[in-house]
Amino acid sequence: MNNGTGDLGWLVVALIVMWLVQFGLSYLQMRRYYGRLSVLRREGPTATGMSGNRLNTRAYGVLTLDRTTRLIKRAEQLSGFTVFASLKPVPALVGLPLDAVTLSQSTPRGISGKQWKAFCAAADFLRKQAETSATAAAPSPTQEVTFSQA
């Protein structure tokens, strides 16, 4: 007498195997992504922005800045439903000044609204990072007095 428990067992095993395959492919995607980020970081300050949520697809935008000119040196985006998505160059943003990447600006041709929001988030982070490093590099008035008295 077979009451269907054997079929249910195979279904559970199949679901577990599919979950493990998905986990493994996600891990490989993560390694590819962080490997590419490490290459971009060698070229200059790099930031990643995200747009979207769990229900919609997420879009990630990565910007690398030229330290001296504050122009965008590299722009890459990651979006898609599958674990096979990878970072792809976005040449429309390369060469733009960092301050041109804001939500108040119109979305450039060839870039979706969701991708533009992700790039704007990355640009905001780079601007904040530049402000923080500029204020840390500049001595405060109390530090100047301390140094001049020493």
C-alpha positions, 0 to 999 in steps of 0.5 A, spaced: 500 500 500 502 506 497 499 512 501 504 517 497 509 518 502 514 516 497 512 521 492 512 527 497 519 524 500 522 525 493 519 532 492 522 534 498 529 532 496 528 535 489 526 542 493 532 541 497 537 540 491 534 546 487 535 550 493 542 548 494 543 549 487 540 556 487 545 557 493 551 555 490 550 559 484 548 565 488 555 564 492 558 564 485 555 571 483 557 574 489 564 572 488 564 575 481 561 581 483 566 582 489 572 580 484 570 586 479 569 591 485 576 589 487 579 591 480 575 597 480 577 600 487 584 599 485 582 605 480 580 610 485 574 611 490 568 606 488 561 606 491 555 602 490 548 604 490 542 600 490 535 601 487 528 597 488 526 592 493 525 585 494 518 585 490 521 588 484 528 587 481 533 591 484 538 595 480 545 596 483 550 602 480 557 602 481 561 608 480 569 609 480 571 616 481 578 619 478 581 622 484 584 628 481 579 631 476 572 628 480 570 625 473 567 618 473 572 614 471 568 607 470 560 606 471 557 599 471 550 596 473 548 590 475 540 588 474 536 582 473 532 576 476 537 571 475 544 569 478 547 569 472 547 577 472 553 580 472 556 588 472 556 591 465 559 597 463 555 604 462 559 608 457 553 614 458 556 616 465 563 615 463 567 622 463 561 626 467 562 630 473 560 627 479 555 633 481 552 631 474 549 625 477 543 627 482 536 625 482 534 633 480 538 631 473 534 628 467 535 621 466 541 620 461 538 616 454 539 608 455 539 608 462 532 606 466 529 610 472 531 605 477 538 604 474 539 612 475 537 612 482 542 607 483 547 611 480 545 617 484 545 613 491 552 611 489 554 618 487 551 621 494 556 616 497 562 618 494 560 626 495 559 624 502 566 621 502 569 626 499 566 631 504 568 627 510 576 626 507 576 634 506 574 636 513 578 630 516 584 633 512 583 640 514 585 642 521 580 645 525 582 652 528 583 649 535 588 645 532 592 650 528 592 654 535 595 648 538 600 647 533 602 654 533 603 654 540 608 648 540 
